Amino acid sequence: WDPVGGGVLRGVLGVMTQACHRKCVPPHYKDAELSKGESVCLDRCVAKYLEVHERMGKKLTELSLQDEELLKRMQQGTGTA
């Protein structure tokens, strides 16, 4: 169990839910069920949001690894541990 990761995930899901709902579902409901168009819009919105989130996570991980490597090289160059 990862409380930090879980909190981040809940935050991402909350923002995604609000953004996609605002974009795809009109503020005044006509029916209790989603229309076909609303469902398709929500599916696409969620898929795009998750794809961007995944790409950003990979890029941040890559940058973090580069920073760690640079720090190691700097420490080796100055003779500190």
MOPAC internal coordinates of N, CA, C and O (Angstrom, degrees):
PM7 1SCF
backbone

  N    0.0000 0     0.00 0     0.00 0    0    0    0
  C    1.4519 1     0.00 0     0.00 0    1    0    0
  C    1.5031 1   109.15 1     0.00 0    2    1    0
  O    1.2310 1   119.92 1   -48.76 1    3    2    1
  N    1.3138 1   117.76 1   131.24 1    3    2    1
  C    1.4597 1   123.04 1  -177.13 1    5    3    2
  C    1.5253 1   108.84 1  -122.07 1    6    5    3
  O    1.2310 1   119.78 1   -82.84 1    7    6    5
  N    1.3509 1   118.03 1    97.16 1    7    6    5
  C    1.4672 1   119.28 1  -176.59 1    9    7    6
  C    1.5231 1   113.15 1   -63.02 1   10    9    7
  O    1.2310 1   120.24 1   145.65 1   11   10    9
  N    1.3367 1   117.15 1   -34.35 1   11   10    9
  C    1.4648 1   119.33 1   179.38 1   13   11   10
  C    1.5195 1   109.66 1   -69.45 1   14   13   11
  O    1.2310 1   120.54 1   128.42 1   15   14   13
  N    1.3403 1   116.58 1   -51.58 1   15   14   13
  C    1.4667 1   120.31 1   179.06 1   17   15   14
  C    1.5064 1   112.26 1   -60.92 1   18   17   15
  O    1.2310 1   120.73 1   140.66 1   19   18   17
  N    1.3417 1   116.20 1   -39.34 1   19   18   17
  C    1.4624 1   120.17 1   178.31 1   21   19   18
  C    1.5135 1   111.92 1   -63.57 1   22   21   19
  O    1.2310 1   120.80 1   140.74 1   23   22   21
  N    1.3297 1   116.08 1   -39.26 1   23   22   21
  C    1.4595 1   119.99 1   177.97 1   25   23   22
  C    1.5078 1   111.80 1   -66.25 1   26   25   23
  O    1.2310 1   120.93 1   140.11 1   27   26   25
  N    1.3141 1   115.82 1   -39.89 1   27   26   25
  C    1.4656 1   120.53 1   177.85 1   29   27   26
  C    1.5258 1   109.52 1   -63.92 1   30   29   27
  O    1.2310 1   121.07 1   134.78 1   31   30   29
  N    1.3300 1   115.56 1   -45.22 1   31   30   29
  C    1.4599 1   119.46 1  -179.70 1   33   31   30
  C    1.5234 1   111.15 1   -62.33 1   34   33   31
  O    1.2310 1   120.15 1   136.44 1   35   34   33
  N    1.3230 1   117.32 1   -43.56 1   35   34   33
  C    1.4694 1   120.08 1   177.90 1   37   35   34
  C    1.5261 1   110.19 1   -60.81 1   38   37   35
  O    1.2310 1   120.34 1   139.77 1   39   38   37
  N    1.3387 1   116.95 1   -40.23 1   39   38   37
  C    1.4599 1   119.95 1   178.86 1   41   39   38
  C    1.5136 1   112.32 1   -63.82 1   42   41   39
  O    1.2310 1   120.73 1   135.75 1   43   42   41
  N    1.3250 1   116.21 1   -44.25 1   43   42   41
  C    1.4675 1   121.35 1   179.09 1   45   43   42
  C    1.5264 1   109.75 1   -62.59 1   46   45   43
  O    1.2310 1   120.75 1   134.65 1   47   46   45
  N    1.3242 1   116.17 1   -45.35 1   47   46   45
  C    1.4675 1   119.26 1  -179.66 1   49   47   46
  C    1.5249 1   111.38 1   -64.25 1   50   49   47
  O    1.2310 1   120.40 1   142.31 1   51   50   49
  N    1.3246 1   116.85 1   -37.69 1   51   50   49
  C    1.4570 1   120.07 1   178.45 1   53   51   50
  C    1.5170 1   112.19 1   -64.30 1   54   53   51
  O    1.2310 1   120.61 1   134.41 1   55   54   53
  N    1.3220 1   116.43 1   -45.59 1   55   54   53
  C    1.4699 1   120.98 1   179.37 1   57   55   54
  C    1.5264 1   109.77 1   -64.49 1   58   57   55
  O    1.2310 1   120.55 1   136.31 1   59   58   57
  N    1.3360 1   116.55 1   -43.69 1   59   58   57
  C    1.4652 1   120.90 1  -179.77 1   61   59   58
  C    1.5318 1   110.13 1   -62.19 1   62   61   59
  O    1.2310 1   120.62 1   135.16 1   63   62   61
  N    1.3157 1   116.42 1   -44.84 1   63   62   61
  C    1.4650 1   120.52 1  -179.11 1   65   63   62
  C    1.5217 1   110.61 1   -59.93 1   66   65   63
  O    1.2310 1   120.45 1   132.65 1   67   66   65
  N    1.3233 1   116.75 1   -47.35 1   67   66   65
  C    1.4670 1   120.14 1   180.00 1   69   67   66
  C    1.5263 1   111.66 1   -63.88 1   70   69   67
  O    1.2310 1   120.63 1   134.95 1   71   70   69
  N    1.3325 1   116.41 1   -45.05 1   71   70   69
  C    1.4676 1   120.02 1  -177.60 1   73   71   70
  C    1.5277 1   111.21 1   -63.96 1   74   73   71
  O    1.2310 1   120.38 1   133.16 1   75   74   73
  N    1.3228 1   116.88 1   -46.84 1   75   74   73
  C    1.4668 1   119.82 1  -177.87 1   77   75   74
  C    1.5284 1   111.39 1   -69.83 1   78   77   75
  O    1.2310 1   120.34 1   143.01 1   79   78   77
  N    1.3297 1   116.95 1   -36.99 1   79   78   77
  C    1.4700 1   119.72 1   177.69 1   81   79   78
  C    1.5241 1   109.89 1   -63.57 1   82   81   79
  O    1.2310 1   120.65 1   135.02 1   83   82   81
  N    1.3337 1   116.35 1   -44.98 1   83   82   81
  C    1.4681 1   120.99 1   179.82 1   85   83   82
  C    1.5271 1   110.88 1   -61.15 1   86   85   83
  O    1.2310 1   120.88 1   141.15 1   87   86   85
  N    1.3439 1   115.92 1   -38.85 1   87   86   85
  C    1.4633 1   120.55 1  -177.05 1   89   87   86
  C    1.5282 1   112.68 1   -75.20 1   90   89   87
  O    1.2310 1   120.23 1   142.66 1   91   90   89
  N    1.3347 1   117.16 1   -37.34 1   91   90   89
  C    1.4695 1   120.35 1  -166.82 1   93   91   90
  C    1.5262 1   116.05 1  -106.81 1   94   93   91
  O    1.2310 1   120.05 1   159.51 1   95   94   93
  N    1.3231 1   117.50 1   -20.49 1   95   94   93
  C    1.4608 1   119.47 1  -174.82 1   97   95   94
  C    1.5292 1   108.90 1  -117.45 1   98   97   95
  O    1.2310 1   120.30 1   -57.45 1   99   98   97
  N    1.3322 1   117.03 1   122.55 1   99   98   97
  C    1.4657 1   119.59 1  -179.69 1  101   99   98
  C    1.5341 1   110.88 1   -62.48 1  102  101   99
  O    1.2310 1   120.37 1   -28.91 1  103  102  101
  N    1.3331 1   116.90 1   151.09 1  103  102  101
  C    1.4656 1   119.70 1  -175.95 1  105  103  102
  C    1.5320 1   113.82 1   -65.89 1  106  105  103
  O    1.2310 1   120.42 1   155.31 1  107  106  105
  N    1.3131 1   116.80 1   -24.69 1  107  106  105
  C    1.4685 1   119.88 1   179.35 1  109  107  106
  C    1.5276 1   108.62 1  -109.96 1  110  109  107
  O    1.2310 1   121.11 1   -68.69 1  111  110  109
  N    1.3220 1   115.49 1   111.31 1  111  110  109
  C    1.4604 1   120.86 1  -176.78 1  113  111  110
  C    1.5217 1   111.03 1   -71.96 1  114  113  111
  O    1.2310 1   121.43 1   -44.04 1  115  114  113
  N    1.3374 1   114.86 1   135.96 1  115  114  113
  C    1.4605 1   120.11 1   174.97 1  117  115  114
  C    1.5238 1   110.17 1   -98.13 1  118  117  115
  O    1.2310 1   120.70 1   144.68 1  119  118  117
  N    1.3401 1   116.27 1   -35.32 1  119  118  117
  C    1.4508 1   121.92 1  -178.16 1  121  119  118
  C    1.5229 1   109.39 1  -128.53 1  122  121  119
  O    1.2310 1   121.18 1   -20.10 1  123  122  121
  N    1.3298 1   115.35 1   159.90 1  123  122  121
  C    1.4634 1   120.53 1   177.86 1  125  123  122
  C    1.5279 1   110.86 1   -72.81 1  126  125  123
  O    1.2310 1   120.38 1   152.02 1  127  126  125
  N    1.3213 1   116.88 1   -27.98 1  127  126  125
  C    1.4669 1   122.55 1  -178.48 1  129  127  126
  C    1.5255 1   110.11 1  -101.29 1  130  129  127
  O    1.2310 1   120.79 1   -25.83 1  131  130  129
  N    1.3288 1   116.09 1   154.17 1  131  130  129
  C    1.4608 1   120.18 1   175.34 1  133  131  130
  C    1.5158 1   110.54 1   -69.39 1  134  133  131
  O    1.2310 1   120.64 1   -35.46 1  135  134  133
  N    1.3143 1   116.38 1   144.54 1  135  134  133
  C    1.4574 1   119.75 1   174.36 1  137  135  134
  C    1.5239 1   108.66 1   -76.84 1  138  137  135
  O    1.2310 1   120.52 1   -12.49 1  139  138  137
  N    1.3149 1   116.61 1   167.51 1  139  138  137
  C    1.4620 1   121.63 1   177.63 1  141  139  138
  C    1.5333 1   110.13 1   -58.36 1  142  141  139
  O    1.2310 1   120.31 1   134.11 1  143  142  141
  N    1.3178 1   117.00 1   -45.89 1  143  142  141
  C    1.4579 1   121.52 1  -179.63 1  145  143  142
  C    1.5246 1   112.19 1   -62.28 1  146  145  143
  O    1.2310 1   120.50 1   138.65 1  147  146  145
  N    1.3367 1   116.65 1   -41.35 1  147  146  145
  C    1.4627 1   120.60 1   178.46 1  149  147  146
  C    1.5301 1   110.66 1   -64.74 1  150  149  147
  O    1.2310 1   120.82 1   138.07 1  151  150  149
  N    1.3270 1   116.04 1   -41.93 1  151  150  149
  C    1.4708 1   120.29 1   179.57 1  153  151  150
  C    1.5216 1   111.52 1   -63.04 1  154  153  151
  O    1.2310 1   120.51 1   134.80 1  155  154  153
  N    1.3192 1   116.62 1   -45.20 1  155  154  153
  C    1.4653 1   120.89 1   179.29 1  157  155  154
  C    1.5266 1   109.76 1   -63.26 1  158  157  155
  O    1.2310 1   120.29 1   136.13 1  159  158  157
  N    1.3209 1   117.05 1   -43.87 1  159  158  157
  C    1.4627 1   121.30 1   179.57 1  161  159  158
  C    1.5269 1   110.13 1   -60.23 1  162  161  159
  O    1.2310 1   120.25 1   134.34 1  163  162  161
  N    1.3312 1   117.12 1   -45.66 1  163  162  161
  C    1.4695 1   120.71 1   179.98 1  165  163  162
  C    1.5231 1   111.39 1   -63.49 1  166  165  163
  O    1.2310 1   120.38 1   137.32 1  167  166  165
  N    1.3272 1   116.88 1   -42.68 1  167  166  165
  C    1.4726 1   120.55 1   178.52 1  169  167  166
  C    1.5227 1   110.82 1   -58.85 1  170  169  167
  O    1.2310 1   120.57 1   133.06 1  171  170  169
  N    1.3135 1   116.51 1   -46.94 1  171  170  169
  C    1.4752 1   120.87 1  -178.99 1  173  171  170
  C    1.5235 1   111.45 1   -66.89 1  174  173  171
  O    1.2310 1   120.81 1   137.89 1  175  174  173
  N    1.3127 1   116.06 1   -42.11 1  175  174  173
  C    1.4603 1   120.90 1  -179.13 1  177  175  174
  C    1.5269 1   110.36 1   -61.53 1  178  177  175
  O    1.2310 1   120.36 1   132.04 1  179  178  177
  N    1.3246 1   116.93 1   -47.96 1  179  178  177
  C    1.4664 1   121.20 1  -179.65 1  181  179  178
  C    1.5273 1   110.29 1   -63.08 1  182  181  179
  O    1.2310 1   120.25 1   136.05 1  183  182  181
  N    1.3202 1   117.13 1   -43.95 1  183  182  181
  C    1.4675 1   120.68 1  -179.58 1  185  183  182
  C    1.5320 1   110.76 1   -60.65 1  186  185  183
  O    1.2310 1   120.29 1   135.19 1  187  186  185
  N    1.3224 1   117.04 1   -44.81 1  187  186  185
  C    1.4613 1   120.53 1   179.73 1  189  187  186
  C    1.5237 1   110.88 1   -65.57 1  190  189  187
  O    1.2310 1   120.48 1   136.82 1  191  190  189
  N    1.3142 1   116.69 1   -43.18 1  191  190  189
  C    1.4539 1   121.30 1  -179.07 1  193  191  190
  C    1.5215 1   110.48 1   -60.54 1  194  193  191
  O    1.2310 1   120.43 1   133.62 1  195  194  193
  N    1.3333 1   116.78 1   -46.38 1  195  194  193
  C    1.4637 1   120.72 1  -179.36 1  197  195  194
  C    1.5268 1   111.60 1   -66.92 1  198  197  195
  O    1.2310 1   120.46 1   143.18 1  199  198  197
  N    1.3304 1   116.73 1   -36.82 1  199  198  197
  C    1.4620 1   120.06 1   178.12 1  201  199  198
  C    1.5281 1   110.85 1   -63.76 1  202  201  199
  O    1.2310 1   120.43 1   135.16 1  203  202  201
  N    1.3082 1   116.79 1   -44.84 1  203  202  201
  C    1.4658 1   120.60 1   178.98 1  205  203  202
  C    1.5216 1   109.95 1   -64.47 1  206  205  203
  O    1.2310 1   120.25 1   137.78 1  207  206  205
  N    1.3355 1   117.12 1   -42.22 1  207  206  205
  C    1.4654 1   120.76 1   179.31 1  209  207  206
  C    1.5308 1   110.78 1   -61.53 1  210  209  207
  O    1.2310 1   120.37 1   138.88 1  211  210  209
  N    1.3193 1   116.90 1   -41.12 1  211  210  209
  C    1.4657 1   121.15 1   178.56 1  213  211  210
  C    1.5276 1   110.62 1   -64.81 1  214  213  211
  O    1.2310 1   120.31 1   134.71 1  215  214  213
  N    1.3194 1   117.02 1   -45.29 1  215  214  213
  C    1.4714 1   120.76 1   179.14 1  217  215  214
  C    1.5262 1   111.33 1   -60.78 1  218  217  215
  O    1.2310 1   121.02 1   137.09 1  219  218  217
  N    1.3248 1   115.65 1   -42.91 1  219  218  217
  C    1.4617 1   119.30 1   179.72 1  221  219  218
  C    1.5254 1   110.71 1   -64.60 1  222  221  219
  O    1.2310 1   120.36 1   138.95 1  223  222  221
  N    1.3289 1   116.91 1   -41.05 1  223  222  221
  C    1.4576 1   120.54 1   178.26 1  225  223  222
  C    1.5153 1   112.06 1   -61.07 1  226  225  223
  O    1.2310 1   120.61 1   137.32 1  227  226  225
  N    1.3175 1   116.44 1   -42.68 1  227  226  225
  C    1.4743 1   120.30 1   178.32 1  229  227  226
  C    1.5189 1   111.01 1   -64.03 1  230  229  227
  O    1.2310 1   120.48 1   137.35 1  231  230  229
  N    1.3225 1   116.68 1   -42.65 1  231  230  229
  C    1.4681 1   120.41 1  -179.24 1  233  231  230
  C    1.5254 1   110.60 1   -66.24 1  234  233  231
  O    1.2310 1   120.09 1   137.99 1  235  234  233
  N    1.3290 1   117.43 1   -42.01 1  235  234  233
  C    1.4575 1   120.19 1   178.66 1  237  235  234
  C    1.5225 1   111.40 1   -64.32 1  238  237  235
  O    1.2310 1   120.25 1   141.46 1  239  238  237
  N    1.3279 1   117.12 1   -38.54 1  239  238  237
  C    1.4624 1   120.95 1   176.67 1  241  239  238
  C    1.5223 1   109.95 1   -63.23 1  242  241  239
  O    1.2310 1   120.60 1   135.45 1  243  242  241
  N    1.3160 1   116.46 1   -44.55 1  243  242  241
  C    1.4665 1   121.59 1   178.80 1  245  243  242
  C    1.5345 1   110.82 1   -59.75 1  246  245  243
  O    1.2310 1   120.50 1   134.07 1  247  246  245
  N    1.3247 1   116.65 1   -45.93 1  247  246  245
  C    1.4627 1   120.65 1   179.56 1  249  247  246
  C    1.5251 1   111.51 1   -65.03 1  250  249  247
  O    1.2310 1   120.55 1   142.14 1  251  250  249
  N    1.3145 1   116.54 1   -37.86 1  251  250  249
  C    1.4637 1   120.53 1   178.49 1  253  251  250
  C    1.5217 1   110.96 1   -64.09 1  254  253  251
  O    1.2310 1   120.47 1   137.77 1  255  254  253
  N    1.3179 1   116.71 1   -42.23 1  255  254  253
  C    1.4675 1   120.54 1   178.18 1  257  255  254
  C    1.5262 1   110.87 1   -64.79 1  258  257  255
  O    1.2310 1   120.42 1   141.34 1  259  258  257
  N    1.3211 1   116.81 1   -38.66 1  259  258  257
  C    1.4626 1   120.25 1   177.04 1  261  259  258
  C    1.5270 1   110.99 1   -64.19 1  262  261  259
  O    1.2310 1   120.52 1   139.34 1  263  262  261
  N    1.3272 1   116.61 1   -40.66 1  263  262  261
  C    1.4625 1   120.74 1   177.86 1  265  263  262
  C    1.5247 1   111.17 1   -63.11 1  266  265  263
  O    1.2310 1   120.56 1   137.87 1  267  266  265
  N    1.3437 1   116.54 1   -42.13 1  267  266  265
  C    1.4603 1   120.43 1   178.78 1  269  267  266
  C    1.5270 1   110.94 1   -62.07 1  270  269  267
  O    1.2310 1   120.89 1   137.03 1  271  270  269
  N    1.3168 1   115.91 1   -42.97 1  271  270  269
  C    1.4660 1   120.49 1  -179.99 1  273  271  270
  C    1.5314 1   110.51 1   -64.63 1  274  273  271
  O    1.2310 1   120.17 1   136.85 1  275  274  273
  N    1.3063 1   117.29 1   -43.15 1  275  274  273
  C    1.4611 1   121.37 1   178.42 1  277  275  274
  C    1.5309 1   110.72 1   -62.37 1  278  277  275
  O    1.2310 1   120.30 1   137.04 1  279  278  277
  N    1.3123 1   117.02 1   -42.96 1  279  278  277
  C    1.4589 1   121.24 1   178.55 1  281  279  278
  C    1.5264 1   111.01 1   -61.78 1  282  281  279
  O    1.2310 1   120.35 1   137.22 1  283  282  281
  N    1.3270 1   116.94 1   -42.78 1  283  282  281
  C    1.4633 1   120.57 1   177.80 1  285  283  282
  C    1.5268 1   110.61 1   -60.53 1  286  285  283
  O    1.2310 1   120.41 1   135.13 1  287  286  285
  N    1.3322 1   116.82 1   -44.87 1  287  286  285
  C    1.4703 1   120.26 1   179.81 1  289  287  286
  C    1.5208 1   111.67 1   -64.21 1  290  289  287
  O    1.2310 1   120.77 1   141.76 1  291  290  289
  N    1.3240 1   116.14 1   -38.24 1  291  290  289
  C    1.4631 1   119.59 1   179.04 1  293  291  290
  C    1.5320 1   110.31 1   -66.64 1  294  293  291
  O    1.2310 1   120.85 1   138.48 1  295  294  293
  N    1.3293 1   115.98 1   -41.52 1  295  294  293
  C    1.4629 1   119.38 1   179.41 1  297  295  294
  C    1.5226 1   110.93 1   -65.75 1  298  297  295
  O    1.2310 1   120.12 1   141.86 1  299  298  297
  N    1.3007 1   117.37 1   -38.14 1  299  298  297
  C    1.4724 1   121.00 1   178.40 1  301  299  298
  C    1.5221 1   110.22 1   -66.97 1  302  301  299
  O    1.2310 1   120.46 1   143.44 1  303  302  301
  N    1.3001 1   116.73 1   -36.56 1  303  302  301
  C    1.4579 1   120.91 1  -179.10 1  305  303  302
  C    1.5193 1   113.11 1   -69.99 1  306  305  303
  O    1.2310 1   120.60 1   150.58 1  307  306  305
  N    1.3370 1   116.46 1   -29.42 1  307  306  305
  C    1.4609 1   118.85 1  -179.17 1  309  307  306
  C    1.5270 1   111.60 1   -96.27 1  310  309  307
  O    1.2310 1   120.27 1   172.49 1  311  310  309
  N    1.3247 1   117.09 1    -7.51 1  311  310  309
  C    1.4597 1   121.48 1   178.54 1  313  311  310
  C    1.5104 1   113.54 1    79.27 1  314  313  311
  O    1.2310 1   119.80 1  -165.22 1  315  314  313
  N    1.3632 1   117.99 1    14.78 1  315  314  313
  C    1.4701 1   120.71 1   176.19 1  317  315  314
  C    1.5054 1   109.19 1   -99.85 1  318  317  315
  O    1.2310 1   121.17 1   -25.00 1  319  318  317
  N    1.3294 1   115.36 1   155.00 1  319  318  317
  C    1.4673 1   119.63 1  -178.59 1  321  319  318
  C    1.4954 1   111.80 1  -101.71 1  322  321  319
  O    1.2310 1   120.10 1   180.00 1  323  322  321

